[in-house]
């Protein structure tokens, strides 16, 4: 119903509140109309010739990952498939709101004492404590000794950005090493935060596995004290993680050179299905008593993508230092967005504080991780059944949300054009977007590009 329809029907109604709303809407409609006129006749920002002062802007390209969804949404084909962004879908191809999230939201709605005041700059304090416990472990000595500071941030991205800006201001080395390749937003986040971005070798295209030798050589040659971004688990985009033994070697090397670990934990629970197993590399670094940063996201593991809920923890040597670090983090956050949102963090806090809800969450999380693993097996089998040329075993070896297929940009664009399958041009596919029904379609497309000269 439009405003005018509403106002005319409400004016004939007898209820005083309807009449008040009707009057208000007529007032708003009139105000909007006159605003439009004034912007047409007397724009204070119009250029000399009456054109826009922004006329010189060039059209910016879409984001390499989120732009895939934009293109997908425009495609009218009934068989279209979005394997671009890492967002979990059910077997029916639908987004999933976890049952525990529904329950937590119901609890929040039922609680009439809840208010909508600003949170403190650091966010919801209970959420912060529970988040640190989730990632560092309930028995973490760093938490016991009160030398961890945690601030609620806007999901994983916001946590990385706040951490990056804090380091650019207060850490003696301004260089951050990121994996080659990495999530496309990493270099942009850290550059804009004021750091200098360099890469270290990580992935070996010939084995579609880890280039451990290259990694050790590059970190060994890094300027002492540099910051090193580490994917805590389920590396994006490759799906390739170091083994625990390799993590131990990375830890020893980094500590011996005073390299500062900055963990990006966007997929805790999604790699193995176990929250504790996926946090193991971080806990190994914390156990040696050294300092590190951890950015956490609840987008994937709680399915809270749009709630933008995450946390930045900085593990320090002493509680005195942790207090000072927190005071400076507040100075980074306050002029950036003042304080974080309340709703998502409240949902997470309800789930993490309640033993039953927590247990239910772990089951739902495991079910998501298992469905992704089953998609890997089904896709691998479907290619085998078609006799698709090439070794596709990396589909079942890689872990987490993504498979780094090895398909090149021309093959990707052929699959999009001919099969309406959408993915990032580096050949990454989100396994979480697949279902048993869509596996054959994807396998047909991969088979086609693997057998044709595309
Ligand atoms: N870190 C990594 C490694 C990620 O892959 C992502 C999300 C984030 C941080 C940030 O997530 P958040 O801010 O939503 O918590 N990567 C997605 C989405 C899933 C994206 O690109 O924004 C991806 O498709 O790669």
Boltz pocket constraint, residues with backbone or C-beta under 6 A from the ligand:
constraints:
  - pocket:
      binder: B
      contacts: [[A, 65], [A, 66], [A, 84], [A, 85], [A, 86], [A, 87], [A, 154], [A, 155], [A, 156], [A, 157], [A, 158], [A, 183], [A, 185], [A, 231], [A, 236], [A, 264], [A, 266], [A, 296], [A, 297], [A, 298], [A, 299], [A, 305], [A, 309], [A, 310]]
      max_distance: 6.0
